[in-house]
Amino acid sequence: MCAYKLPHESEPMKPASVNRVQLLNAPTALEPLPNLTRHLGGPRLYIKRDDCTGLALGGNKTRKLEYLLADALKKGADHLITHGAVQSNHVRQTAAAAAKAGMRFTGVLEHRIADPSLEYLEGGNAFLSRLLGANVVCRPAGDDMERAMQEVAASLQSSGEHPYIIPGGGSNPLGSLGYAKCAEELVQQGATAQLQLDYIVHPTGSGGTQAGLIAGLHCIQSNTRVLGISVKAPREQQENHVHTLAQATARLMECALNVDRKAVEVVSDYVGPGYGRANAATVEAVELMARLEGIVLDPVYTGKAMAGLMDLIQLKRFSRKDVVVFLHTGGAPALFSYRELFMRQGSTSETPREMWNQPLKNVV
């Protein structure tokens, strides 16, 4: 019998009344990272393989889309709309979900990076989204993307279509239910493996993944802590956003307890040159995971988060006995749009702490 049990096993979480469509290959694997653990000298590192969710090369958005697509179908929609950056994992997975449901799809893409390479504009997720049948609308950096989606929706409605708008990253309370359920899945996997999970570390951007994890762990009264590594926003701004979203997600789950603001932890020291721009520490983290564990990260989300985790280990944020789960949110298709970045940089023997102040030149 397992030494650890899922908290309050007799009281399952309650988004059961919310519609959901099957898109996910679940449960995704929880794997040890023995080589990386030895290389870094602890803590005990594991990885949750949400890069293997199964929808168009996988990623974390699939869990959110199970609930969002179900809501769209319930409301009679025939055309999905969402937004993201040119190399958006979310746009790619939403295009795939629309194709699977027999719906049309429009992705509103924001050009967030100045002077991008041709590979960035046309390869990776951008290519896959078009392959999956996406219509693409481009907007300049800093444009009001919510308004842009409303304009697309109005145009489609005037043509007799029935659009459904999905927020960027699928990050609203409904989408966040996907990661509330993931939290329960992950804690159960820990119990089966007789592991007490101390931390879940992951990249945090639009906030729905972190909010869902926090809400899910809160509702089953788990002591596992969630640490988000920001890929864009400052710490206080991101923590406030995630807390608001986690509260709303918990209410949707009919969880009576309020989510403690202290449960929301974000580190924003590893954004580097900005969203979608990598530095030497990110390159090193991606290379280490590939060469030590055979696992592919991306330079926008998971590479930055892993570089942050490596540095936090160096700074003794965790004890050697802690069990730390890195949530792999996917994103590998974007890596192919950053090929020149890795060819230019090559390997380095410097530590992540030494590399954070070394910007990369002439890269996207």
C-alpha positions in Angstrom: 0.0 0.0 0.0 1.2 3.5 -0.8 2.8 5.5 2.0 1.1 8.7 0.7 -2.6 9.2 -0.2 -4.3 11.9 -2.2 -5.7 14.4 0.3 -9.4 14.0 0.9 -9.8 11.1 -1.6 -13.4 10.7 -0.7 -14.2 14.3 -1.8 -13.4 14.5 -5.5 -13.1 17.9 -7.2 -16.3 19.2 -8.7 -15.9 20.5 -12.2 -17.8 17.3 -13.2 -20.9 19.3 -14.1 -18.8 21.3 -16.7 -18.8 20.0 -20.2 -15.5 18.6 -21.5 -14.4 17.1 -24.8 -11.7 14.4 -25.0 -8.5 15.8 -26.6 -5.9 14.7 -24.1 -3.8 11.5 -23.8 -4.0 11.3 -20.0 -2.4 10.8 -17.6 0.8 12.2 -19.0 3.9 10.6 -17.6 5.7 11.6 -14.4 9.3 10.8 -15.0 12.5 11.1 -12.8 15.4 13.2 -14.0 18.3 11.2 -12.5 21.1 12.6 -14.7 20.1 16.2 -14.2 19.6 15.6 -10.5 23.2 14.3 -10.2 24.6 17.1 -12.4 23.0 19.8 -10.2 23.6 18.0 -6.9 19.9 17.7 -5.9 17.0 18.3 -5.2 15.2 15.1 -6.4 14.0 16.3 -9.9 11.0 14.9 -11.8 9.3 16.0 -15.0 5.5 16.0 -15.8 5.3 15.4 -19.5 2.6 17.7 -20.7 4.6 18.1 -23.8 3.1 14.7 -24.7 -0.6 15.6 -24.4 -1.2 14.3 -28.0 -2.8 17.2 -29.8 -0.7 18.4 -32.8 2.7 17.7 -31.0 1.3 18.4 -27.6 1.5 21.1 -24.9 -0.3 22.5 -21.9 -3.1 24.2 -23.9 -4.7 20.9 -24.7 -6.0 20.5 -21.1 -7.6 23.9 -21.3 -9.0 23.4 -24.7 -11.0 20.3 -23.5 -13.2 22.7 -21.5 -13.2 25.7 -23.9 -14.0 23.6 -27.0 -16.9 21.9 -25.2 -18.3 25.3 -24.3 -18.0 26.5 -27.9 -19.8 23.5 -29.2 -22.5 23.8 -26.6 -23.1 27.4 -27.7 -23.4 26.4 -31.4 -20.1 27.9 -32.5 -18.6 26.9 -35.9 -15.5 29.1 -35.9 -12.9 29.5 -33.1 -10.8 32.7 -32.7 -7.8 33.2 -30.4 -4.6 35.2 -30.3 -0.9 34.8 -29.5 2.6 35.6 -30.7 3.8 34.5 -34.2 5.3 31.4 -32.6 2.3 30.7 -30.4 1.9 27.2 -29.0 -1.6 28.1 -28.0 -2.6 29.1 -31.6 -1.2 25.9 -33.0 -3.1 23.7 -30.5 -6.3 25.7 -30.9 -6.1 25.2 -34.7 -5.7 21.5 -34.1 -8.7 21.4 -31.8 -10.8 23.3 -34.3 -9.8 20.8 -37.0 -10.6 17.9 -34.8 -14.1 19.3 -34.1 -14.8 20.1 -37.8 -14.7 23.9 -37.1 -13.0 26.8 -38.8 -10.3 28.8 -37.0 -8.7 32.2 -37.1 -5.5 33.0 -35.2 -4.7 36.7 -34.5 -1.0 36.9 -34.4 0.9 39.7 -32.7 4.4 40.6 -34.0 6.0 41.0 -30.6 9.6 40.7 -31.8 11.4 43.4 -33.8 13.4 42.3 -36.9 12.5 38.6 -36.7 14.2 36.0 -39.0 12.4 34.3 -41.8 12.5 31.1 -39.9 10.7 32.8 -37.0 8.0 34.2 -39.2 7.3 31.1 -41.3 8.7 28.0 -39.5 7.8 26.2 -36.3 4.4 26.9 -34.9 3.6 29.4 -37.6 4.0 26.7 -40.3 2.1 24.1 -38.2 -0.8 26.5 -37.6 -1.2 27.0 -41.3 -0.8 23.3 -42.0 -3.7 22.7 -39.6 -5.9 25.1 -41.6 -5.6 28.3 -39.6 -6.7 31.6 -41.1 -4.1 34.2 -39.9 -4.7 37.9 -39.1 -1.5 39.8 -38.2 -1.3 42.7 -35.8 1.7 44.9 -34.8 3.3 44.7 -31.4 1.3 46.4 -28.6 -2.0 46.3 -30.5 -5.2 45.6 -28.5 -5.6 41.9 -29.2 -8.9 41.6 -27.5 -10.3 44.3 -29.7 -8.7 42.7 -32.7 -10.5 39.4 -31.9 -13.8 41.2 -31.5 -13.3 42.8 -34.9 -12.7 39.4 -36.5 -15.8 38.0 -34.7 -18.0 40.9 -35.9 -16.8 40.3 -39.5 -17.5 36.6 -39.3 -21.0 37.2 -37.8 -21.9 39.5 -40.6 -21.1 36.6 -43.0 -23.4 34.3 -41.1 -20.8 32.4 -39.1 -21.0 31.7 -35.3 -17.6 32.6 -33.8 -16.4 31.8 -30.3 -13.5 33.7 -28.8 -10.9 31.9 -26.7 -8.7 34.2 -24.6 -4.9 34.2 -25.1 -3.4 31.0 -23.7 -6.9 29.7 -23.0 -6.4 31.4 -19.6 -9.8 32.1 -18.1 -11.5 30.2 -15.2 -13.0 27.6 -17.6 -9.7 26.9 -19.3 -7.9 26.8 -16.0 -10.1 23.8 -14.9 -7.8 21.7 -17.1 -4.9 22.4 -14.7 -7.0 22.0 -11.6 -7.6 18.4 -12.8 -3.9 18.1 -13.7 -3.1 19.0 -10.1 -5.2 16.1 -8.9 -3.7 13.8 -11.5 -0.2 14.7 -10.5 -0.7 14.3 -6.7 -2.3 10.9 -7.4 0.8 9.9 -9.4 3.0 11.0 -6.6 1.0 8.9 -4.2 1.2 5.9 -6.4 5.0 6.3 -6.6 5.2 6.9 -2.8 6.5 10.5 -3.4 5.6 13.5 -1.4 5.7 16.3 -4.0 7.1 19.4 -2.5 7.2 21.8 -5.4 5.8 22.1 -9.0 7.9 24.5 -11.0 6.8 25.7 -14.4 6.8 28.7 -16.9 4.0 31.2 -16.2 2.8 33.5 -19.0 -0.9 34.0 -19.5 -1.5 32.5 -16.0 -4.0 29.8 -16.6 -1.7 26.9 -15.9 -0.5 28.3 -12.6 -3.9 29.4 -11.5 -5.4 26.0 -12.3 -2.7 24.1 -10.4 -3.1 26.4 -7.4 -6.9 26.1 -7.4 -6.7 22.3 -7.8 -4.2 21.8 -5.0 -6.1 24.2 -2.8 -9.4 22.3 -3.3 -7.9 18.9 -2.4 -6.0 20.6 0.4 -2.6 19.5 -0.8 0.6 21.0 0.7 2.5 20.9 -2.6 3.7 24.4 -3.6 3.6 25.9 -7.0 6.4 28.1 -8.3 5.9 30.0 -11.5 8.9 31.2 -13.5 7.7 34.3 -15.4 8.5 34.5 -19.1 7.2 38.1 -19.4 5.4 40.0 -16.6 7.0 41.4 -13.4 6.5 39.4 -10.2 3.8 41.4 -8.4 1.8 42.0 -11.6 1.9 38.3 -12.4 1.1 37.1 -8.9 -2.0 39.4 -8.7 -3.2 38.2 -12.0 -2.8 34.5 -11.1 -4.4 34.9 -7.7 -7.5 36.5 -9.2 -7.7 33.7 -11.8 -7.1 31.0 -9.2 -9.9 32.4 -7.0 -12.3 32.4 -9.9 -11.3 28.9 -10.9 -11.9 27.6 -7.3 -15.3 29.2 -7.3 -16.2 27.4 -10.6 -15.2 24.2 -8.9 -17.6 25.0 -6.0 -14.7 25.1 -3.6 -15.8 26.9 -0.5 -12.3 27.9 0.8 -10.6 31.1 -0.4 -7.3 30.7 -2.1 -4.6 32.2 0.1 -2.6 35.0 -1.7 0.6 33.5 -0.2 -0.1 30.3 -2.3 0.8 32.3 -5.4 4.6 32.5 -5.9 6.2 33.9 -9.1 9.9 34.5 -9.8 10.5 37.1 -12.5 14.3 37.2 -12.5 14.7 35.1 -15.6 12.7 37.0 -18.3 16.0 38.0 -19.8 15.9 40.3 -22.8 12.1 40.0 -23.0 9.3 37.7 -24.1 10.4 35.4 -26.9 14.0 36.5 -26.6 16.5 34.0 -25.2 19.9 34.5 -23.6 22.9 32.3 -22.9 21.3 30.8 -19.8 18.3 29.6 -21.7 20.5 28.0 -24.4 22.5 26.2 -21.8 19.3 24.9 -20.1 17.9 23.6 -23.4 21.2 21.9 -24.3 21.6 20.3 -20.8 18.1 18.8 -20.9 18.7 17.4 -24.4 22.1 16.0 -23.6 21.5 14.7 -20.1 17.9 13.5 -20.3 17.0 13.3 -24.0 14.1 15.8 -23.5 13.6 18.8 -25.8 12.6 22.2 -24.3 11.9 25.5 -26.1 13.6 28.9 -25.8 10.5 30.9 -25.0 8.8 29.1 -22.1 10.3 25.8 -20.8 13.9 26.7 -21.5 13.7 29.9 -19.5 11.8 28.2 -16.7 14.4 25.4 -16.6 17.3 27.9 -16.6 15.5 29.6 -13.7 15.1 26.4 -11.8 18.8 25.6 -12.3 19.7 28.9 -10.9 17.4 28.6 -7.9 19.0 25.3 -7.1 22.4 27.0 -7.2 21.0 29.6 -4.8 19.8 26.8 -2.4 16.1 27.6 -2.8 15.4 23.9 -2.4 16.8 21.3 0.0 18.5 18.2 -1.4 15.7 16.0 -0.1 12.9 18.1 -1.8 11.0 16.4 -4.6 10.6 19.1 -7.3 8.5 18.4 -10.4 9.2 20.4 -13.5 6.0 20.8 -15.5 6.9 20.6 -19.2 4.3 22.7 -20.9 5.5 21.9 -24.4 6.7 24.3 -27.1 9.3 22.2 -28.9 7.9 23.2 -32.4 9.1 26.8 -31.7 12.6 25.5 -31.2 13.0 25.1 -35.0 12.5 28.8 -35.5 15.5 29.5 -33.2 17.9 27.2 -34.9 20.4 29.9 -35.7 20.5 30.9 -32.0 21.9 27.5 -31.0 24.3 27.3 -34.0 25.8 30.7 -33.1 26.1 30.1 -29.4 27.4 26.6 -29.1 28.1 25.1 -25.6 29.4 27.0 -22.7 30.9 26.0 -19.4 29.6 29.0 -17.5 26.9 28.6 -14.8 23.4 30.0 -15.4 24.0 32.7 -12.7 27.0 34.0 -14.7 25.1 33.9 -18.0 22.0 35.9 -17.1 23.8 39.2 -17.8 25.1 38.1 -21.2 22.6 39.1 -23.9 22.6 37.3 -27.3 23.2 39.5 -30.3 21.4 39.4 -33.7 18.9 36.8 -32.8 15.1 36.8 -32.7 
